[in-house]
Amino acid sequence: MHQAPLDHWFVTQILTHEAALLRYLHRHWPHPDEVLDLRQEVYARVYEAAAKATLTQPKAFLFTSARHLMTDRLRRSKVVSIEPMGDFDPSHVLVEEVSPERWCGGRQSLKWLAAAFDQLPDRCREVVWLRRVEELSQKEVAKRLGISEKTVEKHIAKGMRLLADALSAGDPVRPPTASIAGAADAHPYAE
């Protein structure tokens, strides 16, 4: 489309849905002060797409673009920092204000984590618990369990890897069903 026909198309096919789009964004985005910015970004995406190809269902494309934009923003808003070697510090996850939908999703993730944690080999689970939950130092864990610090380090690495594998393989509807303890046999730190 050329500029003038594209502008006309945009006004008649997209801007007519502005009130519905704003309601949709307010209903689904947890930060009301960002809704107008989201709307503008959705408009820019739709306009750019329409400049490249004819959109046969403009309203559906508008709302799909809005949903994709919100999904992209939510993904980018989560920052995870994990130190991969040595004495692990606790992981840090920055999450913005929690909507009911995200809260429920967090509870589901916690259930998955608990199920995966319960499937860790006994000693590995005990080391991870003492190190991550009770926040004992590597030296304190080694002394309490009567093992070397190197063994504590190996159990932590193994446990974190198995938990990450179990959670990344998880189905969004139900937790993973395969035992992660059995999966440990294929890894060099298996007991």
C-alpha positions, 0 to 999 in steps of 0.5 A: 500500500502507498502512504495515503491509502495505507493511512486511510486503511489504518484509520478505517480498519484499525483506529475504529477499534481503539476503545476495545483495544484499550479495554483489552490492554487494561484488562490484561496488562498489570501496569495501567500507566503503561497501557498507552505506550503499549497501544502505540507500540501495537499500532506501530507493529500493525502499521508496519505489517500492513505496509508489507502485506494486505491484512485480511482480518485487521481486527483479529490481527490488531488483538493478536499483535497486542497479545504478542506484545504483552507476552514479549514484554512479560518475558523481557521483564523477568531477569534471572541471574545464576552463577554456574560455577563454584559456591552458588549464590542464591538465584535472583528473579526480579518480577514486577507486581503480580497479577492474579494470573501470574500469581496462579502461574507462580503457584503452579511453578512452585508445585512443579519445583516441589515435585522435581525437588522430591524426585532428587536423589536423597543425598543430593536433595539433602545438600540442596535443601541445606545450601539453598533453603537453610542457606548454610555455607558449603563448609557448614553443609560438608561438616554437618553431613560428614562429606567433603566440600567438593562433594557438596559442590558436585551435589549442588551442581547436579541438583540444580541441573536436574531441577532445571532440566525437570522444569524446562521439560515440564508440560504447562498443564501438568508437572513432568512425570519422568523421575529425574532421579533416574535421569541422573544416571546419564550424567557424570555426577550420578550417584 
